């Protein structure tokens, strides 16, 4: 409409005015381009690095853990108290409580699957988690590790917390000793939450010392003792009952109240072959309560201990991995201990260098294609020179909104490379054509190109901004995953639009003196048939 046309004409006149100033003060503009490049590199290095943004899909998984020597009945009471806290939380719609099983398959662990109310009826996921953590601290003897369920999960590993760090060694005692030292460091650091280990070293055991001489005199073998213990405390299937509608398995075991304590071993009797009489097990063996591991975890057939952790709000995964590597050096971890990340943290560490390589590879491909297009080694550099301004705009936008440089944000930067490159191509292509065909001077050619291409550049950029704006606003379900892409695109385009429209013409004039005029154009009438 007329109002838009008037605004656009005013914008173009303003741009032409400042363009003439930029072409007159080329050195200052060139230093601005150099400063933009340096700041972009610095921001890329120091911007907090992340993996994938944490989504809020309204679902939480929680693992409960008590002392390893706790009874099933006592654990059930603690689980019920935790379930009551979840049920009374105003943000929770429904939940499922499970006792036993899970990752460690022990009687001292439990699980919750929590479904929250719709987003407009509850607090944010971060506030919900912090609120539940504060309430769970009022349950003595119970630890609760929570993490929000994500639509996109990589690493293929389940644990109590989202990220994992594994220590391995041939010696089981050594890996446990060093894992405890590192565990203490992580627990006192405020950037880590829900720090735990899969090591189960404090299980309550009963050690049975058999007097082999007495057993031999009574005609009792070690196999007989093992068989009697399994009959009493195992779950041996001794028969199957078939009916017309169902099948029933007959399980042999002692009553529940007679298999809770080590004194119940005194009730086990064996038949001695020497006298054919029942002999109490206590007359052939002694019993002693001990503390020991309930399980020894392995990774790649080597004993391993995995430390799991979540992150405090607004803490980047890159900062956490740097802290872990710092603590590994502080405790002087011996070379015999092998360390590795697991789950999302493992994929993140492998992806850190990949992001930078991906951007460099994209720039290299663009340079080659532009070099073939213009048959020049110089002018592709002119086009690529405006890209740092796009990257700095994206990184500044992420910093302003407190976001990390994640894979999604990197995708947004790659999109920016294409859009900003297109703007420069519109100007350079016209300027080169004007120099070759209309014999314009470089200054006149690039100035004319900037003026004539200003409208299409502005319109395509505005269209891209308007298309990315809903993503940047974070609208809709799962918006946390997409929002960094929108913010990086919108922020990068806004800044690059103001910078590249002035930097690109100046760089073109500086580099044009080193460039040829492309392929020699010979009129057709001068060609002779050979």
C-alpha positions in Angstrom: 0.0 0.0 0.0 1.0 3.6 -0.2 2.1 3.9 3.5 4.4 0.9 3.0 5.8 2.4 -0.2 6.5 5.7 1.5 8.2 4.0 4.4 10.3 1.9 2.0 11.3 4.9 -0.1 12.4 6.7 3.1 14.3 3.7 4.2 16.1 3.4 0.8 17.0 7.1 0.8 18.4 6.7 4.3 20.4 3.7 3.2 21.8 5.4 0.2 23.0 8.3 2.4 24.9 6.1 4.8 26.1 3.9 1.9 27.9 6.9 0.4 29.5 7.6 3.8 30.6 4.0 4.1 32.2 4.1 0.6 34.0 7.3 1.5 35.3 5.9 4.9 36.4 2.4 3.7 39.1 1.9 6.2 36.8 2.4 9.2 34.2 0.0 7.6 37.0 -2.6 6.9 38.1 -2.4 10.6 34.5 -2.9 11.6 34.4 -6.1 9.5 37.6 -7.3 11.1 36.2 -6.5 14.6 33.1 -8.4 13.7 35.1 -11.5 12.7 37.2 -11.4 15.8 34.1 -11.0 18.1 32.4 -13.8 16.3 35.3 -16.2 16.9 35.5 -15.1 20.6 31.7 -15.5 21.1 31.7 -18.9 19.5 34.5 -20.1 21.9 32.9 -18.6 25.1 29.2 -19.1 24.4 27.9 -21.9 26.6 27.6 -25.1 24.7 24.6 -27.5 25.0 23.2 -30.6 23.3 19.5 -30.4 22.8 17.3 -28.0 24.7 15.3 -29.5 27.5 11.6 -29.9 26.4 8.6 -29.6 28.6 6.2 -32.3 27.4 4.6 -32.6 30.8 6.0 -35.9 31.9 8.6 -36.8 34.5 10.3 -40.0 35.5 11.7 -40.3 39.0 13.8 -43.0 40.7 13.7 -43.4 44.5 16.5 -45.0 46.5 17.0 -45.9 50.1 19.7 -47.6 52.1 20.8 -50.9 50.6 20.1 -52.8 53.8 16.5 -51.6 54.1 13.7 -54.1 54.4 10.9 -54.3 51.8 8.3 -53.2 54.3 10.3 -50.1 55.4 10.9 -49.2 51.7 7.2 -49.5 51.0 6.5 -47.0 53.8 9.0 -44.5 52.3 7.6 -45.0 48.8 4.1 -44.3 50.1 5.3 -41.1 51.7 6.8 -39.9 48.5 3.7 -40.9 46.6 1.6 -38.8 48.9 3.8 -35.8 48.1 3.3 -36.3 44.4 -0.4 -36.8 44.8 -0.8 -33.5 46.7 1.2 -31.5 44.3 -1.1 -29.1 42.4 0.9 -29.4 39.2 0.4 -33.2 38.9 -2.5 -34.7 37.0 -1.8 -38.4 37.7 1.1 -40.7 38.4 2.2 -44.4 38.7 4.3 -45.7 41.6 6.4 -48.8 41.3 8.4 -50.4 44.0 11.4 -52.7 43.1 12.7 -53.6 39.7 14.0 -50.8 37.5 17.7 -50.1 36.9 19.2 -51.9 39.9 16.4 -54.4 40.4 16.8 -54.1 44.2 14.3 -53.9 46.9 15.7 -50.5 48.0 14.6 -48.7 44.8 11.4 -47.6 43.3 10.1 -45.5 40.4 7.5 -42.8 39.6 6.0 -41.9 36.2 4.4 -38.5 36.6 2.1 -36.8 34.2 1.6 -33.0 34.7 -1.4 -30.9 34.0 -1.6 -28.8 30.7 0.9 -26.0 30.4 -1.6 -23.2 31.1 -2.7 -24.9 34.4 0.7 -25.4 36.0 4.1 -23.9 36.6 7.1 -24.4 34.3 8.9 -27.7 34.3 11.9 -26.2 36.1 9.7 -24.8 38.9 7.8 -28.1 39.2 11.1 -30.1 39.6 12.5 -27.7 42.1 9.3 -27.8 44.1 9.2 -31.5 44.2 12.9 -31.8 45.2 12.3 -29.5 48.1 9.3 -31.6 49.3 11.1 -34.9 48.9 13.9 -33.7 51.3 11.3 -33.9 54.1 11.4 -37.7 53.7 14.4 -38.9 55.7 16.2 -41.9 54.4 14.9 -41.6 50.8 16.7 -40.0 47.8 14.6 -39.1 44.7 16.2 -38.5 41.3 14.0 -36.8 38.7 14.4 -36.0 35.1 11.8 -34.8 32.5 11.0 -37.2 29.7 12.2 -35.9 26.3 10.8 -36.6 22.9 14.3 -36.9 21.5 16.6 -39.1 23.4 20.1 -40.1 22.2 22.8 -42.3 23.7 20.6 -45.3 24.3 21.2 -45.6 28.0 18.9 -45.5 31.0 20.0 -44.1 34.4 18.6 -42.2 37.4 19.7 -38.9 36.0 20.0 -37.5 32.5 23.8 -37.5 32.1 26.4 -40.1 32.9 30.2 -40.4 33.5 31.7 -43.8 33.7 34.9 -45.0 35.4 36.4 -48.4 34.4 39.3 -50.5 35.7 40.3 -54.1 35.8 40.4 -53.9 39.6 36.9 -53.5 41.1 38.1 -52.1 44.4 40.2 -49.4 42.7 37.4 -48.2 40.5 35.1 -47.9 43.5 37.6 -46.0 45.5 38.2 -43.4 42.8 34.6 -43.1 41.9 33.7 -42.2 45.5 36.3 -39.4 45.4 34.9 -38.0 42.2 31.3 -38.4 43.5 32.1 -36.3 46.6 33.4 -33.5 44.3 30.3 -33.5 42.2 27.9 -33.5 45.2 29.4 -30.3 46.7 29.3 -28.4 43.4 26.1 -26.4 43.1 25.9 -26.8 39.3 25.2 -30.5 39.6 21.9 -31.9 40.8 20.7 -35.5 41.6 24.3 -36.8 41.7 24.3 -40.6 42.3 26.2 -43.7 41.5 25.1 -47.2 40.3 27.6 -48.8 42.7 25.8 -50.9 45.4 28.5 -51.7 48.0 26.6 -51.6 51.2 24.2 -54.5 50.7 23.4 -56.6 53.8 24.7 -60.2 53.4 24.9 -63.3 55.5 28.2 -65.2 55.2 27.8 -68.9 55.9 31.0 -70.7 57.0 30.5 -74.5 56.6 32.5 -76.8 58.9 33.3 -79.4 56.2 34.6 -82.0 58.7 31.3 -82.0 60.6 29.3 -82.0 57.4 31.3 -85.0 56.1 30.8 -86.9 59.3 27.0 -86.3 59.1 26.9 -87.4 55.5 25.9 -83.9 54.2 27.5 -82.5 51.0 27.9 -78.9 49.9 25.4 -79.5 47.2 22.9 -80.7 49.9 23.3 -77.4 51.8 23.0 -75.3 48.6 19.8 -77.3 47.7 18.3 -76.8 51.2 19.0 -73.0 51.1 17.4 -72.7 47.7 14.3 -74.6 48.8 13.9 -72.3 51.8 14.8 -68.9 50.4 14.6 -69.3 46.6 11.6 -69.6 44.4 11.8 -73.2 43.2 9.1 -74.4 40.9 8.3 -78.0 42.1 5.2 -78.7 40.1 2.6 -77.5 37.5 -1.1 -77.9 37.9 -3.2 -77.9 34.7 -6.9 -77.1 34.7 -9.3 -76.7 31.8 -9.1 -72.9 32.0 -5.6 -72.1 33.4 -2.2 -73.3 34.4 -0.8 -72.9 37.9 2.9 -73.1 38.9 3.6 -74.5 42.4 6.5 -72.6 44.0 8.3 -73.9 47.0 9.4 -71.3 49.6 9.1 -70.7 53.4 6.6 -68.3 54.9 7.4 -64.6 54.4 7.8 -64.0 58.2 10.3 -66.8 58.4 12.8 -65.5 55.9 13.5 -62.0 57.0 16.5 -62.3 59.3 19.7 -64.4 59.5 18.3 -66.1 62.6 15.8 -67.8 60.3 18.7 -69.9 59.0 18.5 -71.8 62.3 15.2 -73.3 61.1 16.8 -75.0 58.1 17.3 -78.8 58.6 19.1 -81.3 56.4 18.9 -85.1 56.4 22.2 -86.7 57.1 23.0 -89.8 55.2 25.1 -91.3 58.1 22.2 -91.4 60.6 19.2 -90.7 58.3 18.2 -88.0 60.9 17.4 -84.3 60.4 20.3 -82.1 61.3 20.0 -78.4 61.9 22.2 -76.3 59.5 23.4 -74.3 62.5 25.2 -77.4 63.8 27.2 -77.6 60.6 27.9 -74.0 59.8 28.2 -70.6 61.5 26.4 -67.4 60.3 27.8 -63.9 60.2 26.2 -60.7 59.0 28.4 -58.8 56.5 28.3 -55.7 54.2 29.2 -56.3 50.6 28.3 -55.4 47.0 24.9 -56.5 45.8 26.0 -56.3 42.2 29.1 -55.6 40.1 28.4 -53.6 37.0 30.4 -54.1 33.8 30.9 -52.2 30.6 32.7 -53.9 27.8 33.4 -56.9 30.2 35.4 -54.5 32.5 34.1 -53.6 36.0 32.6 -50.1 35.8 31.0 -47.5 38.0 28.7 -44.9 36.4 28.0 -41.6 38.0 24.7 -39.9 37.0 23.8 -36.3 37.3 21.4 -33.6 36.3 22.2 -29.9 35.9 21.0 -26.9 37.8 18.8 -24.4 35.9 20.7 -22.2 33.4 23.8 -24.4 33.5 25.2 -25.6 30.1 26.3 -29.1 29.6 29.6 -27.9 28.2 30.3 -26.1 31.6 29.5 -29.3 33.4 31.8 -31.5 31.3 34.6 -28.9 31.8 34.1 -29.1 35.6 34.2 -32.9 35.6 37.5 -32.9 33.6 38.8 -30.4 36.1 37.9 -32.6 39.1 39.4 -35.7 37.4 42.8 -33.8 37.3 42.4 -32.6 40.9 42.0 -36.0 42.3 45.0 -37.3 40.3 43.1 -40.1 38.7 45.6 -42.9 37.8 46.1 -44.0 34.2 44.7 -47.4 35.0 41.2 -45.9 35.4 39.4 -45.4 32.0 36.8 -42.6 31.9 34.1 -42.0 29.4 30.8 -40.2 29.1 27.5 -42.0 28.6 24.1 -41.2 27.2 23.4 -37.7 26.0 26.8 -36.5 27.5 28.7 -38.9 25.3 26.9 -37.8 22.1 27.5 -34.1 23.1 31.2 -34.6 23.6 31.5 -36.3 20.2 29.4 -33.5 18.6 31.3 -30.5 20.0 34.1 -30.6 17.4 31.6 -31.7 14.8 29.6 -28.5 15.0 32.7 -26.4 14.1 33.8 -28.8 11.4 30.3 -28.8 9.9 30.3 -25.0 9.6 33.8 -24.9 8.1 32.7 -27.6 5.6 29.6 -25.6 4.6 31.8 -22.5 4.0 34.3 -24.6 2.0 31.5 -26.0 -0.2 30.0 -22.5 -0.7 33.4 -21.1 -1.7 34.0 -23.8 -4.2 30.6 -23.4 -5.8 30.9 -19.6 -6.0 34.4 -19.9 -7.4 33.0 -22.1 -10.2 30.1 -19.7 -10.7 32.2 -16.5 -11.0 35.4 -18.2 -12.3 37.3 -16.2 -9.6 39.2 -17.0 -6.4 38.5 -13.6 -4.9 34.9 -12.7 -5.2 33.6 -15.7 -3.3 35.6 -14.3 -0.4 33.7 -11.0 -0.8 30.4 -12.9 -0.5 31.5 -14.9 2.5 32.9 -11.9 4.3 29.5 -10.9 5.5 28.8 -14.2 7.2 30.5 -13.3 10.5 28.0 -10.5 11.1 25.2 -13.1 10.8 26.9 -15.4 13.3 27.5 -12.7 15.8 23.9 -11.7 15.6 22.8 -15.2 16.3 25.2 -15.7 19.2 24.3 -12.3 20.7 20.6 -13.2 20.5 21.2 -16.5 22.2 23.2 -14.7 24.9 20.5 -12.1 25.5 17.8 -14.8 26.0 20.1 -17.0 28.2 20.2 -19.9 25.7 23.0 -22.3 24.9 24.6 -23.0 21.5 22.9 -26.3 20.9 22.6 -28.4 17.8 19.3 -26.7 17.0 20.9 -23.2 17.3 23.7 -24.5 15.0 21.1 -25.4 12.4 19.8 -21.9 12.6 23.3 -20.5 12.0 23.6 -22.8 8.9 20.3 -21.3 7.7 21.7 -17.8 8.2 24.7 -18.7 6.1 22.5 -19.4 3.2 20.3 -16.3 3.6 23.1 -13.8 4.1 25.1 -15.4 1.3 22.1 -14.9 -1.0 22.0 -11.1 -0.1 25.6 -10.7 -1.0 25.2 -12.7 -4.3 22.4 -10.3 -5.3 24.8 -7.3 -5.0 28.0 -8.9 -6.3 26.4 -10.6 -9.3 24.9 -7.3 -10.5 28.1 -5.4 -9.9 30.3 -7.9 -11.8 27.8 -7.9 -14.7 27.8 -4.0 -14.8 31.6 -3.9 -14.8 31.9 -6.4 -17.6 29.1 -5.4 -19.9 28.4 -1.7 -19.0 32.1 -0.9 -18.4 31.2 0.8 -15.0 33.9 1.6 -12.5 34.0 -0.7 -9.4 32.6 2.0 -7.1 29.8 3.0 -9.5 28.9 -0.7 -10.2 28.7 -1.8 -6.5 26.8 1.4 -5.5 24.3 0.9 -8.3 24.0 -2.8 -7.3 23.3 -1.9 -3.7 20.6 0.6 -4.6 18.8 -1.6 -7.2 19.1 -4.8 -5.1 18.0 -3.1 -1.8 14.3 -3.8 -2.3 14.6 -7.6 -3.1 17.2 -8.0 -0.3 14.9 -6.3 2.3 11.8 -8.2 1.1 13.4 -11.6 1.2 15.0 -10.9 4.6 11.7 -9.6 6.1 9.9 -12.7 4.7 12.5 -15.0 6.4 12.2 -13.0 9.7 8.4 -13.2 9.7 8.6 -16.9 8.9 11.0 -17.6 11.9 9.2 -15.2 14.3 6.6 -17.8 15.5 9.4 -20.2 16.2 11.4 -17.6 18.1 8.3 -16.7 20.2 8.2 -20.3 21.4 4.6 -21.0 20.6 3.1 -24.5 20.7 3.9 -27.8 22.2 7.6 -28.7 22.3 8.6 -25.1 21.6 11.7 -25.3 23.8 13.3 -27.6 21.2 12.7 -25.2 18.2 13.0 -21.8 19.9 16.8 -21.5 19.7 16.6 -22.0 15.9 14.1 -19.1 15.6 16.0 -16.8 17.9 19.3 -17.4 16.1 17.7 -16.8 12.7 15.8 -13.7 13.6 18.6 -12.2 15.6 21.2 -13.0 13.0 19.1 -11.5 10.2 18.4 -8.3 12.0 22.0 -7.6 12.7 23.4 -8.9 9.5 20.9 -6.8 7.5 22.4 -3.6 8.9 26.0 -4.7 8.7 26.3 -6.6 5.5 24.6 -3.9 3.4 27.6 -1.7 4.2 30.5 -4.2 4.7 30.0 -6.1 1.5 30.4 -3.1 -0.9 33.5 -2.0 0.9 35.1 -5.4 0.8 34.2 -5.8 -2.8 36.1 -2.6 -3.7 39.2 -3.8 -1.7 39.3 -7.2 -3.3 38.3 -6.2 -6.8 41.7 -4.9 -7.4 43.1 -8.4 -7.0 40.4 -10.0 -9.2 40.2 -10.4 -12.9 37.1 -9.6 -15.0 36.1 -13.2 -15.4 36.4 -15.1 -18.8 37.3 -13.1 -21.8 34.2 -12.3 -23.8 34.8 -12.4 -27.6 32.0 -11.3 -29.9 30.6 -14.1 -32.1 31.6 -12.3 -35.3 35.3 -12.4 -34.3 35.3 -16.2 -33.9 36.6 -18.2 -36.8 35.7 -21.7 -37.5 38.6 -24.0 -37.1 
